[in-house]
C-alpha cells in the first residue's frame, strides 16, 4: 500500500515553469523512448534526448 501523496505545490510550480503548461505522462514520453530503440536512431550514441515540454529552455 502506497503512503498518501503530499500536496506541497511542487507540481503546480513545475507546470507554471514549463512552456507547454503541463507535465507529460508516460504515454507521451513513450514515443521518444521507442524512437531510440529503432534502427533510425542507430547513429545516436551518448547523447541526451530531453522531452520535458520546454522546461529546460527557460532562460536560454
Secondary structure, 3 states (H helix, E strand, C coil): CCCCCCCCCHHHHHHHHCCCCCCCCHHHHHHHHHHHCCHHHCCCCCCCCCCCCCHHHCCC
